[in-house]
Amino acid sequence: MRQLKTSIVVAIAVITGIIVLVGYFIELPVLKNLRIMLLHFAVILIAVTLIVGVVNLVQVHWKKIQNRQSGGVYSLILLISLLVTIIVVGYFGPTSTPSLWIFSNIQIPIASSLIAVLTVVLIFTGIRLLKRGFNFFSLLFMVTVLIVILGTVSFQGFRIPGLRELSTWITHVPAVGGARGILLGVALGTIATGMRVLMGSDRPYGR
Amino acid sequence: MSNDIKPNSGTSPENGKEFEKSGEVQKSTTGQSFQDSSSDNETGQEKKTPDWLVDAIPDEKTSDNVAEKSLMQDFQEDVEESADDQSDREVEEKDLPEPVKGEREEDTIEVQAGPLVGVEGVLPVELDPFFIHEPVRRSIKLQVTKTQETQALLLDQMIKGEIESQPEVTQSKAVSNNILRIGIAIFLLVSILLPLSTRLPVTVTPPVSRDSVSANQLIESISDGATVLLTVDYEPGLSAEMDAALASVVDRMMMKDFYLVLVSTVPTGPVQAERLLVLLNQRGGYQYESSENYTNLGYIPGGPIGLLNFAEAPRQVMPYDLDGNAVWYSPPMQTISSISDFNLVVVATENPDRARSWVEQVQPKLGNTPIIMVVSRQAEPLVRPYYGSEPSQIQGLVSGFGGGAFYLSSNAQAGSSSMYWSSINLALIAGGLLMLIGAVMYTGKSLITRKPE
């Protein structure tokens, strides 16, 4: 019985995968409609997981408050913020002035602050980079960072000859070469994983 | 494996323990033979039995008969009981889960001969002599190659480094680190705020960006009032850079009176897009209104799957705008039935993966419709390969503050990109100088303190 169930699940996954994949290469109206329907199912499922995530978040933080765990105050703030945002956006609409006010004056400053802190930490780490381990690679890393940063800027009346060209060469040749390598690696990995799923040897949807 | 078990029914057995397997000698679990001669046993027993125990032994003839009878009786009772239990057992088996049921069926053995004839579920008492052998000796030495050994050593060193307790950071050290952090923050803040407050021309116009030139030429080549799909796919944290870069492009599109169709694969994207249009309306004095000049279709869930779905059937996937209006029947949208009907697609993202999803899932469906990407400086190296490929998968690239500022300057305009360009330049110089000072200082220190080997 269990084997039968597994076989059915594998068959559904393989057939779905093949239909979506074949749709990339063959333009048939029937196939296209079937493909759109399957994609609709997937999108609805993913959208539902978003709701499940929110419900889970509320449950976890509600339990924290109930059990009077440490950091329960933050959980309370989170739940209140969530509730207020839902009420405001739900009542006034997502494009209304109050909704945009919440977004512009609370969400963006908080998220931007985190990035700003990251900038300070990165410079701090850059300063102390050679303190920890002084070797060829750390030196190469530091020199590359400085060339790219100082080559990017355009300062009034001050220009080191060749620095901008070197900076552009680094960002356009070695960096892009590395990026292409990553993209090719990702593509090959995706093909391999897709083939494994299509052949039923990899079952990310269950045992 | 034979399961024929029967008591020795030849000449009367001397005791009830004596069994003989057909064709071979019955063995106990240890493989020892239980067969012995009755007479020898008799005399031997008399000889070996101590005097004080002789009287305690009952008469052999009578006792043996009684033992045999009682043993046979027990066997028969067991057989009857097991036959009675058979029906109950069948019922129980039905209730058992599948895997256990299978295992029970495998273990069930029916005895073919002897007093246990017909009884199921009996484990065989004999062991097959072929199964009794010395255990296979396996080498406990791990077979590894040189590379594996080196990698294992490296891993070991890494783990050891993590496990070893680090020397506690002294209070004075922690204070000096905090002072350094605060110093960096203040230095950066001054560098950023100085050009903004004084409007000093500390920097020159941004360097020529060929990618921005392509994007600009493309937008200029499209006739006024065209319908453009604009994707706002960036997180709020990086909105300062992305808003500035995207505003340069959208401002130009608003000047050309393009009809904008807004979508996003980020939950906060639709609000970001609204906010950007409100800002541009205020700054540029435009009167862009929802439905009249633009439509916000909202959030596309599902990442790459959602994008593919949208590219396949935009009308079916996003039938309503954020306010719940059916938008595809309004005049500017009537002509759009597939994604290739848009005149231009502009994707603004700080995430290379999202850019990749657009190129992989949507770009093949676009036909002759060009696609422009507005990306952050950090995502540029990973997006550039799509721009540099032949034929190029994206037709224009505007990256970060620099790209946005150049885009504005090429149109003889000024905006947030050019306003922040001086600040970002001075902050970059400040950061670079701080790192350079740190590098020189610590390099010198390590060269001085290095012990000669």
Interface residues (C-beta under 8 A of the other chain):
Chain A: M1 R2 Y24 K32 R35 I36 L39 H40 A42 V43 I46 A47 L50 G93 P94 T95 S99 L100 F103 S104 Q107 I108 A111 S112 L114 I115 T119 V120 V121 I123 F124 G126 I127 R128 L129 L130 K131 F134 L139 M142 V145 L146 I149 L150 T152 V153 S154 F155 Q156 R164 T171 H172 A175 V176 G178 A179 R180 I182 L183 V186
Chain B: E98 P99 N177 L180 R181 I184 A185 L188 P201 V202 T203 V204 T205 P206 P207 E235 P236 G237 L238 S239 A240 P267 T268 P270 V271 Q272 E274 R275 V278 S290 N296 G298 I300 P301 G302 G303 I305 G306 L308 N309 E312 A313 Q316 V317 L322 D323 R356 P364 E380 P381 L382 R384 P385 G388 G402 N425 L428 I429 G431 G432 L434 M435 L436 I437 G438 A439 Y442 T443 K445 S446
